[in-house]
Amino acid sequence: MVTTRELISQARAREEAMSRVDELLASATGTAHDLDGQVEATVDGRGKLLRLWLAPSAVNLGERLGPLVVEIAQAAMREATQDGYNKVALLLGEDMTVLIERLTGMPAPARAEDDDPGMTVEEFQRLRAERLGETPAPSSAEDEDAYWESFDPASLRSDR
């Protein structure tokens, strides 16, 4: 059973942690660059441009340079937003971070519906096996049966 003193202590700890949220979000930064490496931008968690770097060849972009700088700055802002939420999640936990996202109306970029979820574990393992020239793990029940029928127990190493 939790005592009153423990509840008060927990409430004070949460209050202190919540007071640090603004500080954590303000300390977040994000950096992004274009694929050609001609434009790089760094912004803070509030969207303030901290650094903008342009390669000398960026002048050749002409009218495309302005929109590219804006696009890169927006990508850096998404990175800074995610960095801030990651820091808050370490302090307050995932549930409180989701609540803060909902209250601010700014969901974490990693939760965006159009976010690329990356590759699956299976896809990673298949690509790794191809790269290393290994036989990929079976992907279906029939393949698994065939795999185990051809399995040689002598291939196992025993350290005993």
Secondary structure, 3 states (H helix, E strand, C coil): CCCHHHHHHHHHHHHHHHHCHHHHHHHCEEEEECCCCCEEEEEECCCCEEEEEECHHHHHHHHHHHHHHHHHHHHHHHHHHHHHHHHHHHHHCHHHHHHHHHHHCCCCHHHCCCCCCCCCHHHHHHHHHHHHCCCCCCCCHHHHHHHHHCCCHHHCCCCC
